[in-house]
């Protein structure tokens, strides 16, 4: 009986530990910081899952952002962890005041990643940040200051500040996705005092990621004719390390989260329902990791298949892995396109390794040729 009681207590503790939604916190710089953690349905302690930071807008909190975005349902389906942090006084330190002063939210969010990794062993190569308005600004700040930890970011209605642009110093190309309404009355599309215009902020990342100045424009289907708005998709890339910059420009859109069934206080203007921002954000995140591209895209930004190239930069061995596509051969080329190394692929193989130890340091191209003769091209650096 005593053993049975102990077993029930232990089981209750275990189940409680891995409950789907948990409110938690810790001291950071002497201040109690809090967050809501969502573990996907069926989570196991043996899992090593991606992590998405989902940051709220000004005057809001983690629960409001959870309800607004609906990310928990996507996490349950796609198997990743979501954490909804709470800013001090319902604000993130990303829009006003001295850039290097005030609340240390960058340090808090970095410590939050460490805390969740300690407790749940996340995939540290696949940590992402997204957010609404003030949370979008904060995601951009993380791209500037935690680029070695954040694999990609997505902002909804939040851009950069002029001081953020001045001090931004990312250590690697950071894939960026941005949603913004052209008639946003809260965070103006064309900028304001101290607030960078959307296209200028995107141009910073296009240049930093070496995506090329030209972009393609794809009109999205106007599936909802009563929302008084339409959407165009602007695509730059691929850039260095197969990074990309994507902008969903919501024509006549307001300060809202496209596709959301919840429109909270502070979200104003036309709510576009032609696209679902949360689904698109996860699809975008699911293509990128710190170690390299997870899937390849063409010039229009369309997914062509899932390919991972790592490590990037490479030193001795370059690993190429793929899924949901069939590769028949792999080539390593110099930037002029001259083939340096190559190998054919057996029909059942899903990976190859290329020896790069004796190659000179510099930039190379990896060509993965599919069974229909198409070429998936990725950039890789050699240390």
TORKOL-4160 file (C-alpha; in steps of 0.2 Angstrom, whole numbers, padded with zeros to 4 digits, m for minus):
383
<pt num="1" X="0000" Y="0000" Z="0000"/>
<pt num="2" X="0014" Y="0012" Z="0004"/>
<pt num="3" X="0022" Y="0008" Z="m0012"/>
<pt num="4" X="0006" Y="0011" Z="m0022"/>
<pt num="5" X="0004" Y="0028" Z="m0013"/>
<pt num="6" X="0021" Y="0033" Z="m0017"/>
<pt num="7" X="0019" Y="0028" Z="m0035"/>
<pt num="8" X="0003" Y="0038" Z="m0037"/>
<pt num="9" X="0011" Y="0054" Z="m0029"/>
<pt num="10" X="0026" Y="0052" Z="m0040"/>
<pt num="11" X="0015" Y="0050" Z="m0056"/>
<pt num="12" X="0005" Y="0065" Z="m0051"/>
<pt num="13" X="0021" Y="0075" Z="m0049"/>
<pt num="14" X="0027" Y="0069" Z="m0066"/>
<pt num="15" X="0010" Y="0073" Z="m0075"/>
<pt num="16" X="0009" Y="0090" Z="m0067"/>
<pt num="17" X="0027" Y="0094" Z="m0073"/>
<pt num="18" X="0022" Y="0090" Z="m0091"/>
<pt num="19" X="0005" Y="0098" Z="m0090"/>
<pt num="20" X="0001" Y="0108" Z="m0106"/>
<pt num="21" X="0000" Y="0125" Z="m0099"/>
<pt num="22" X="0010" Y="0131" Z="m0084"/>
<pt num="23" X="0013" Y="0148" Z="m0076"/>
<pt num="24" X="0031" Y="0150" Z="m0070"/>
<pt num="25" X="0044" Y="0162" Z="m0066"/>
<pt num="26" X="0061" Y="0166" Z="m0059"/>
<pt num="27" X="0072" Y="0180" Z="m0052"/>
<pt num="28" X="0082" Y="0190" Z="m0065"/>
<pt num="29" X="0093" Y="0204" Z="m0060"/>
<pt num="30" X="0083" Y="0204" Z="m0043"/>
<pt num="31" X="0066" Y="0206" Z="m0052"/>
<pt num="32" X="0053" Y="0192" Z="m0052"/>
<pt num="33" X="0050" Y="0188" Z="m0071"/>
<pt num="34" X="0035" Y="0177" Z="m0076"/>
<pt num="35" X="0029" Y="0167" Z="m0091"/>
<pt num="36" X="0017" Y="0154" Z="m0097"/>
<pt num="37" X="0024" Y="0138" Z="m0105"/>
<pt num="38" X="0014" Y="0127" Z="m0117"/>
<pt num="39" X="0020" Y="0110" Z="m0120"/>
<pt num="40" X="0012" Y="0101" Z="m0135"/>
<pt num="41" X="0000" Y="0087" Z="m0132"/>
<pt num="42" X="0009" Y="0070" Z="m0129"/>
<pt num="43" X="0025" Y="0079" Z="m0124"/>
<pt num="44" X="0038" Y="0067" Z="m0117"/>
<pt num="45" X="0054" Y="0070" Z="m0107"/>
<pt num="46" X="0063" Y="0061" Z="m0121"/>
<pt num="47" X="0058" Y="0074" Z="m0134"/>
<pt num="48" X="0070" Y="0088" Z="m0140"/>
<pt num="49" X="0058" Y="0100" Z="m0148"/>
<pt num="50" X="0060" Y="0118" Z="m0156"/>
<pt num="51" X="0055" Y="0133" Z="m0145"/>
<pt num="52" X="0045" Y="0148" Z="m0150"/>
<pt num="53" X="0045" Y="0164" Z="m0140"/>
<pt num="54" X="0028" Y="0172" Z="m0142"/>
<pt num="55" X="0029" Y="0190" Z="m0136"/>
<pt num="56" X="0014" Y="0201" Z="m0132"/>
<pt num="57" X="0010" Y="0219" Z="m0137"/>
<pt num="58" X="0010" Y="0235" Z="m0126"/>
<pt num="59" X="m0002" Y="0234" Z="m0112"/>
<pt num="60" X="m0005" Y="0216" Z="m0115"/>
<pt num="61" X="0002" Y="0200" Z="m0107"/>
<pt num="62" X="0007" Y="0182" Z="m0111"/>
<pt num="63" X="m0011" Y="0175" Z="m0109"/>
<pt num="64" X="m0018" Y="0188" Z="m0121"/>
<pt num="65" X="m0004" Y="0185" Z="m0134"/>
<pt num="66" X="m0008" Y="0166" Z="m0132"/>
<pt num="67" X="m0026" Y="0169" Z="m0135"/>
<pt num="68" X="m0023" Y="0181" Z="m0150"/>
<pt num="69" X="m0011" Y="0171" Z="m0159"/>
<pt num="70" X="m0018" Y="0153" Z="m0157"/>
<pt num="71" X="0000" Y="0146" Z="m0157"/>
<pt num="72" X="m0004" Y="0133" Z="m0144"/>
<pt num="73" X="m0015" Y="0123" Z="m0156"/>
<pt num="74" X="m0002" Y="0124" Z="m0169"/>
<pt num="75" X="0011" Y="0118" Z="m0157"/>
<pt num="76" X="0000" Y="0103" Z="m0152"/>
<pt num="77" X="m0001" Y="0098" Z="m0171"/>
<pt num="78" X="0017" Y="0102" Z="m0176"/>
<pt num="79" X="0026" Y="0097" Z="m0159"/>
<pt num="80" X="0035" Y="0112" Z="m0153"/>
<pt num="81" X="0035" Y="0122" Z="m0137"/>
<pt num="82" X="0028" Y="0139" Z="m0135"/>
<pt num="83" X="0033" Y="0151" Z="m0121"/>
<pt num="84" X="0022" Y="0167" Z="m0118"/>
<pt num="85" X="0033" Y="0179" Z="m0108"/>
<pt num="86" X="0027" Y="0194" Z="m0098"/>
<pt num="87" X="0035" Y="0211" Z="m0099"/>
<pt num="88" X="0037" Y="0222" Z="m0084"/>
<pt num="89" X="0023" Y="0234" Z="m0083"/>
<pt num="90" X="0015" Y="0225" Z="m0099"/>
<pt num="91" X="0030" Y="0232" Z="m0109"/>
<pt num="92" X="0045" Y="0226" Z="m0118"/>
<pt num="93" X="0061" Y="0237" Z="m0118"/>
<pt num="94" X="0062" Y="0239" Z="m0137"/>
<pt num="95" X="0053" Y="0255" Z="m0141"/>
<pt num="96" X="0058" Y="0270" Z="m0131"/>
<pt num="97" X="0071" Y="0276" Z="m0119"/>
<pt num="98" X="0090" Y="0274" Z="m0119"/>
<pt num="99" X="0094" Y="0259" Z="m0130"/>
<pt num="100" X="0106" Y="0252" Z="m0117"/>
<pt num="101" X="0096" Y="0256" Z="m0102"/>
<pt num="102" X="0081" Y="0251" Z="m0093"/>
<pt num="103" X="0074" Y="0234" Z="m0090"/>
<pt num="104" X="0086" Y="0220" Z="m0096"/>
<pt num="105" X="0073" Y="0210" Z="m0107"/>
<pt num="106" X="0086" Y="0203" Z="m0119"/>
<pt num="107" X="0095" Y="0195" Z="m0104"/>
<pt num="108" X="0078" Y="0189" Z="m0097"/>
<pt num="109" X="0073" Y="0181" Z="m0113"/>
<pt num="110" X="0090" Y="0173" Z="m0115"/>
<pt num="111" X="0089" Y="0166" Z="m0097"/>
<pt num="112" X="0072" Y="0160" Z="m0101"/>
<pt num="113" X="0079" Y="0150" Z="m0115"/>
<pt num="114" X="0091" Y="0142" Z="m0103"/>
<pt num="115" X="0078" Y="0139" Z="m0090"/>
<pt num="116" X="0067" Y="0130" Z="m0102"/>
<pt num="117" X="0081" Y="0120" Z="m0110"/>
<pt num="118" X="0087" Y="0115" Z="m0092"/>
<pt num="119" X="0069" Y="0108" Z="m0088"/>
<pt num="120" X="0064" Y="0101" Z="m0105"/>
<pt num="121" X="0080" Y="0099" Z="m0116"/>
<pt num="122" X="0074" Y="0109" Z="m0131"/>
<pt num="123" X="0083" Y="0110" Z="m0148"/>
<pt num="124" X="0094" Y="0125" Z="m0146"/>
<pt num="125" X="0097" Y="0126" Z="m0165"/>
<pt num="126" X="0079" Y="0129" Z="m0167"/>
<pt num="127" X="0074" Y="0144" Z="m0155"/>
<pt num="128" X="0063" Y="0157" Z="m0163"/>
<pt num="129" X="0054" Y="0173" Z="m0158"/>
<pt num="130" X="0038" Y="0181" Z="m0164"/>
<pt num="131" X="0027" Y="0194" Z="m0157"/>
<pt num="132" X="0013" Y="0207" Z="m0159"/>
<pt num="133" X="0017" Y="0226" Z="m0160"/>
<pt num="134" X="0029" Y="0229" Z="m0145"/>
<pt num="135" X="0033" Y="0210" Z="m0145"/>
<pt num="136" X="0037" Y="0212" Z="m0164"/>
<pt num="137" X="0049" Y="0226" Z="m0159"/>
<pt num="138" X="0057" Y="0215" Z="m0146"/>
<pt num="139" X="0059" Y="0201" Z="m0158"/>
<pt num="140" X="0069" Y="0212" Z="m0169"/>
<pt num="141" X="0080" Y="0217" Z="m0155"/>
<pt num="142" X="0083" Y="0199" Z="m0151"/>
<pt num="143" X="0088" Y="0197" Z="m0169"/>
<pt num="144" X="0101" Y="0211" Z="m0167"/>
<pt num="145" X="0108" Y="0205" Z="m0150"/>
<pt num="146" X="0104" Y="0186" Z="m0149"/>
<pt num="147" X="0107" Y="0181" Z="m0167"/>
<pt num="148" X="0118" Y="0167" Z="m0160"/>
<pt num="149" X="0103" Y="0160" Z="m0151"/>
<pt num="150" X="0088" Y="0165" Z="m0161"/>
<pt num="151" X="0087" Y="0155" Z="m0178"/>
<pt num="152" X="0073" Y="0167" Z="m0186"/>
<pt num="153" X="0061" Y="0180" Z="m0181"/>
<pt num="154" X="0043" Y="0185" Z="m0186"/>
<pt num="155" X="0035" Y="0202" Z="m0182"/>
<pt num="156" X="0017" Y="0207" Z="m0183"/>
<pt num="157" X="0014" Y="0226" Z="m0183"/>
<pt num="158" X="0030" Y="0229" Z="m0175"/>
<pt num="159" X="0045" Y="0237" Z="m0184"/>
<pt num="160" X="0062" Y="0243" Z="m0178"/>
<pt num="161" X="0067" Y="0259" Z="m0169"/>
<pt num="162" X="0080" Y="0271" Z="m0176"/>
<pt num="163" X="0091" Y="0267" Z="m0160"/>
<pt num="164" X="0089" Y="0249" Z="m0163"/>
<pt num="165" X="0095" Y="0251" Z="m0181"/>
<pt num="166" X="0110" Y="0261" Z="m0175"/>
<pt num="167" X="0116" Y="0248" Z="m0162"/>
<pt num="168" X="0110" Y="0232" Z="m0171"/>
<pt num="169" X="0125" Y="0220" Z="m0173"/>
<pt num="170" X="0120" Y="0203" Z="m0178"/>
<pt num="171" X="0133" Y="0190" Z="m0179"/>
<pt num="172" X="0125" Y="0179" Z="m0193"/>
<pt num="173" X="0111" Y="0181" Z="m0206"/>
<pt num="174" X="0094" Y="0181" Z="m0198"/>
<pt num="175" X="0079" Y="0176" Z="m0208"/>
<pt num="176" X="0065" Y="0188" Z="m0205"/>
<pt num="177" X="0046" Y="0188" Z="m0208"/>
<pt num="178" X="0035" Y="0203" Z="m0206"/>
<pt num="179" X="0017" Y="0207" Z="m0207"/>
<pt num="180" X="0011" Y="0225" Z="m0207"/>
<pt num="181" X="m0005" Y="0234" Z="m0212"/>
<pt num="182" X="m0002" Y="0250" Z="m0223"/>
<pt num="183" X="m0015" Y="0259" Z="m0213"/>
<pt num="184" X="m0009" Y="0254" Z="m0196"/>
<pt num="185" X="m0014" Y="0268" Z="m0185"/>
<pt num="186" X="m0003" Y="0263" Z="m0170"/>
<pt num="187" X="0013" Y="0258" Z="m0178"/>
<pt num="188" X="0013" Y="0268" Z="m0194"/>
<pt num="189" X="0019" Y="0259" Z="m0210"/>
<pt num="190" X="0029" Y="0274" Z="m0215"/>
<pt num="191" X="0037" Y="0277" Z="m0198"/>
<pt num="192" X="0036" Y="0291" Z="m0185"/>
<pt num="193" X="0048" Y="0300" Z="m0173"/>
<pt num="194" X="0061" Y="0287" Z="m0168"/>
<pt num="195" X="0051" Y="0273" Z="m0177"/>
<pt num="196" X="0059" Y="0266" Z="m0193"/>
<pt num="197" X="0048" Y="0264" Z="m0208"/>
<pt num="198" X="0043" Y="0246" Z="m0212"/>
<pt num="199" X="0052" Y="0245" Z="m0229"/>
<pt num="200" X="0068" Y="0253" Z="m0221"/>
<pt num="201" X="0069" Y="0240" Z="m0207"/>
<pt num="202" X="0067" Y="0226" Z="m0220"/>
<pt num="203" X="0080" Y="0234" Z="m0231"/>
<pt num="204" X="0092" Y="0233" Z="m0216"/>
<pt num="205" X="0090" Y="0214" Z="m0215"/>
<pt num="206" X="0090" Y="0212" Z="m0234"/>
<pt num="207" X="0107" Y="0220" Z="m0235"/>
<pt num="208" X="0114" Y="0211" Z="m0219"/>
<pt num="209" X="0108" Y="0194" Z="m0225"/>
<pt num="210" X="0114" Y="0198" Z="m0243"/>
<pt num="211" X="0098" Y="0194" Z="m0251"/>
<pt num="212" X="0099" Y="0205" Z="m0266"/>
<pt num="213" X="0090" Y="0222" Z="m0268"/>
<pt num="214" X="0077" Y="0215" Z="m0280"/>
<pt num="215" X="0061" Y="0206" Z="m0274"/>
<pt num="216" X="0046" Y="0197" Z="m0281"/>
<pt num="217" X="0028" Y="0201" Z="m0277"/>
<pt num="218" X="0015" Y="0189" Z="m0276"/>
<pt num="219" X="m0004" Y="0194" Z="m0273"/>
<pt num="220" X="m0012" Y="0183" Z="m0261"/>
<pt num="221" X="m0030" Y="0176" Z="m0265"/>
<pt num="222" X="m0043" Y="0188" Z="m0259"/>
<pt num="223" X="m0053" Y="0174" Z="m0250"/>
<pt num="224" X="m0063" Y="0186" Z="m0239"/>
<pt num="225" X="m0071" Y="0200" Z="m0248"/>
<pt num="226" X="m0078" Y="0208" Z="m0232"/>
<pt num="227" X="m0062" Y="0212" Z="m0222"/>
<pt num="228" X="m0059" Y="0227" Z="m0233"/>
<pt num="229" X="m0041" Y="0222" Z="m0235"/>
<pt num="230" X="m0029" Y="0212" Z="m0247"/>
<pt num="231" X="m0012" Y="0205" Z="m0245"/>
<pt num="232" X="0004" Y="0205" Z="m0256"/>
<pt num="233" X="0019" Y="0194" Z="m0252"/>
<pt num="234" X="0036" Y="0202" Z="m0255"/>
<pt num="235" X="0051" Y="0190" Z="m0256"/>
<pt num="236" X="0070" Y="0194" Z="m0255"/>
<pt num="237" X="0082" Y="0179" Z="m0256"/>
<pt num="238" X="0089" Y="0167" Z="m0254"/>
<pt num="239" X="0104" Y="0176" Z="m0246"/>
<pt num="240" X="0119" Y="0170" Z="m0236"/>
<pt num="241" X="0116" Y="0153" Z="m0227"/>
<pt num="242" X="0100" Y="0152" Z="m0237"/>
<pt num="243" X="0092" Y="0166" Z="m0227"/>
<pt num="244" X="0077" Y="0175" Z="m0233"/>
<pt num="245" X="0067" Y="0191" Z="m0229"/>
<pt num="246" X="0048" Y="0190" Z="m0232"/>
<pt num="247" X="0035" Y="0204" Z="m0230"/>
<pt num="248" X="0016" Y="0201" Z="m0230"/>
<pt num="249" X="0010" Y="0218" Z="m0234"/>
<pt num="250" X="m0008" Y="0220" Z="m0229"/>
<pt num="251" X="m0016" Y="0233" Z="m0240"/>
<pt num="252" X="m0028" Y="0244" Z="m0230"/>
<pt num="253" X="m0024" Y="0233" Z="m0215"/>
<pt num="254" X="m0024" Y="0239" Z="m0197"/>
<pt num="255" X="m0015" Y="0236" Z="m0181"/>
<pt num="256" X="m0021" Y="0217" Z="m0180"/>
<pt num="257" X="m0015" Y="0199" Z="m0181"/>
<pt num="258" X="m0021" Y="0193" Z="m0198"/>
<pt num="259" X="m0032" Y="0177" Z="m0197"/>
<pt num="260" X="m0035" Y="0179" Z="m0179"/>
<pt num="261" X="m0052" Y="0175" Z="m0172"/>
<pt num="262" X="m0048" Y="0186" Z="m0157"/>
<pt num="263" X="m0047" Y="0205" Z="m0159"/>
<pt num="264" X="m0042" Y="0213" Z="m0142"/>
<pt num="265" X="m0042" Y="0230" Z="m0135"/>
<pt num="266" X="m0028" Y="0240" Z="m0143"/>
<pt num="267" X="m0029" Y="0231" Z="m0160"/>
<pt num="268" X="m0038" Y="0243" Z="m0172"/>
<pt num="269" X="m0042" Y="0244" Z="m0190"/>
<pt num="270" X="m0046" Y="0231" Z="m0203"/>
<pt num="271" X="m0042" Y="0213" Z="m0198"/>
<pt num="272" X="m0037" Y="0203" Z="m0213"/>
<pt num="273" X="m0044" Y="0186" Z="m0215"/>
<pt num="274" X="m0036" Y="0181" Z="m0231"/>
<pt num="275" X="m0020" Y="0174" Z="m0223"/>
<pt num="276" X="m0017" Y="0166" Z="m0206"/>
<pt num="277" X="m0001" Y="0174" Z="m0199"/>
<pt num="278" X="0002" Y="0161" Z="m0186"/>
<pt num="279" X="0002" Y="0146" Z="m0198"/>
<pt num="280" X="0013" Y="0156" Z="m0210"/>
<pt num="281" X="0025" Y="0160" Z="m0196"/>
<pt num="282" X="0027" Y="0142" Z="m0191"/>
<pt num="283" X="0029" Y="0137" Z="m0209"/>
<pt num="284" X="0043" Y="0150" Z="m0210"/>
<pt num="285" X="0051" Y="0145" Z="m0194"/>
<pt num="286" X="0051" Y="0127" Z="m0199"/>
<pt num="287" X="0062" Y="0131" Z="m0213"/>
<pt num="288" X="0077" Y="0138" Z="m0203"/>
<pt num="289" X="0089" Y="0133" Z="m0190"/>
<pt num="290" X="0105" Y="0140" Z="m0183"/>
<pt num="291" X="0115" Y="0126" Z="m0192"/>
<pt num="292" X="0108" Y="0130" Z="m0209"/>
<pt num="293" X="0093" Y="0129" Z="m0220"/>
<pt num="294" X="0080" Y="0115" Z="m0216"/>
<pt num="295" X="0071" Y="0117" Z="m0232"/>
<pt num="296" X="0075" Y="0125" Z="m0249"/>
<pt num="297" X="0065" Y="0139" Z="m0258"/>
<pt num="298" X="0065" Y="0145" Z="m0275"/>
<pt num="299" X="0065" Y="0164" Z="m0280"/>
<pt num="300" X="0047" Y="0166" Z="m0277"/>
<pt num="301" X="0049" Y="0160" Z="m0259"/>
<pt num="302" X="0040" Y="0143" Z="m0263"/>
<pt num="303" X="0046" Y="0128" Z="m0253"/>
<pt num="304" X="0054" Y="0115" Z="m0264"/>
<pt num="305" X="0058" Y="0102" Z="m0251"/>
<pt num="306" X="0066" Y="0099" Z="m0234"/>
<pt num="307" X="0085" Y="0100" Z="m0234"/>
<pt num="308" X="0097" Y="0103" Z="m0220"/>
<pt num="309" X="0115" Y="0108" Z="m0223"/>
<pt num="310" X="0126" Y="0108" Z="m0207"/>
<pt num="311" X="0138" Y="0113" Z="m0200"/>
<pt num="312" X="0138" Y="0130" Z="m0208"/>
<pt num="313" X="0152" Y="0136" Z="m0208"/>
<pt num="314" X="0160" Y="0118" Z="m0211"/>
<pt num="315" X="0177" Y="0113" Z="m0206"/>
<pt num="316" X="0180" Y="0094" Z="m0209"/>
<pt num="317" X="0164" Y="0086" Z="m0215"/>
<pt num="318" X="0149" Y="0094" Z="m0223"/>
<pt num="319" X="0132" Y="0085" Z="m0219"/>
<pt num="320" X="0117" Y="0086" Z="m0231"/>
<pt num="321" X="0101" Y="0078" Z="m0226"/>
<pt num="322" X="0084" Y="0079" Z="m0234"/>
<pt num="323" X="0066" Y="0073" Z="m0232"/>
<pt num="324" X="0050" Y="0075" Z="m0242"/>
<pt num="325" X="0060" Y="0076" Z="m0258"/>
<pt num="326" X="0071" Y="0063" Z="m0268"/>
<pt num="327" X="0089" Y="0068" Z="m0272"/>
<pt num="328" X="0099" Y="0059" Z="m0285"/>
<pt num="329" X="0115" Y="0068" Z="m0284"/>
<pt num="330" X="0124" Y="0082" Z="m0273"/>
<pt num="331" X="0137" Y="0094" Z="m0280"/>
<pt num="332" X="0149" Y="0106" Z="m0271"/>
<pt num="333" X="0153" Y="0121" Z="m0282"/>
<pt num="334" X="0164" Y="0136" Z="m0280"/>
<pt num="335" X="0155" Y="0153" Z="m0282"/>
<pt num="336" X="0157" Y="0153" Z="m0301"/>
<pt num="337" X="0148" Y="0136" Z="m0302"/>
<pt num="338" X="0163" Y="0125" Z="m0305"/>
<pt num="339" X="0160" Y="0108" Z="m0297"/>
<pt num="340" X="0173" Y="0103" Z="m0284"/>
<pt num="341" X="0165" Y="0088" Z="m0276"/>
<pt num="342" X="0151" Y="0077" Z="m0281"/>
<pt num="343" X="0142" Y="0061" Z="m0277"/>
<pt num="344" X="0127" Y="0051" Z="m0283"/>
<pt num="345" X="0114" Y="0046" Z="m0271"/>
<pt num="346" X="0106" Y="0029" Z="m0269"/>
<pt num="347" X="0087" Y="0028" Z="m0270"/>
<pt num="348" X="0084" Y="0025" Z="m0252"/>
<pt num="349" X="0097" Y="0037" Z="m0245"/>
<pt num="350" X="0092" Y="0052" Z="m0236"/>
<pt num="351" X="0109" Y="0060" Z="m0232"/>
<pt num="352" X="0127" Y="0062" Z="m0238"/>
<pt num="353" X="0143" Y="0068" Z="m0231"/>
<pt num="354" X="0156" Y="0078" Z="m0241"/>
<pt num="355" X="0174" Y="0079" Z="m0235"/>
<pt num="356" X="0179" Y="0098" Z="m0235"/>
<pt num="357" X="0194" Y="0098" Z="m0224"/>
<pt num="358" X="0206" Y="0101" Z="m0238"/>
<pt num="359" X="0196" Y="0115" Z="m0246"/>
<pt num="360" X="0201" Y="0133" Z="m0245"/>
<pt num="361" X="0191" Y="0144" Z="m0233"/>
<pt num="362" X="0177" Y="0154" Z="m0242"/>
<pt num="363" X="0160" Y="0153" Z="m0249"/>
<pt num="364" X="0153" Y="0138" Z="m0259"/>
<pt num="365" X="0137" Y="0132" Z="m0266"/>
<pt num="366" X="0128" Y="0115" Z="m0263"/>
<pt num="367" X="0118" Y="0109" Z="m0277"/>
<pt num="368" X="0105" Y="0095" Z="m0273"/>
<pt num="369" X="0098" Y="0088" Z="m0289"/>
<pt num="370" X="0081" Y="0080" Z="m0288"/>
<pt num="371" X="0074" Y="0066" Z="m0298"/>
<pt num="372" X="0065" Y="0077" Z="m0310"/>
<pt num="373" X="0081" Y="0086" Z="m0314"/>
<pt num="374" X="0078" Y="0102" Z="m0304"/>
<pt num="375" X="0092" Y="0110" Z="m0293"/>
<pt num="376" X="0091" Y="0115" Z="m0275"/>
<pt num="377" X="0105" Y="0127" Z="m0271"/>
<pt num="378" X="0111" Y="0132" Z="m0254"/>
<pt num="379" X="0126" Y="0143" Z="m0249"/>
<pt num="380" X="0139" Y="0136" Z="m0236"/>
<pt num="381" X="0155" Y="0143" Z="m0229"/>
<pt num="382" X="0171" Y="0134" Z="m0226"/>
<pt num="383" X="0181" Y="0139" Z="m0211"/>
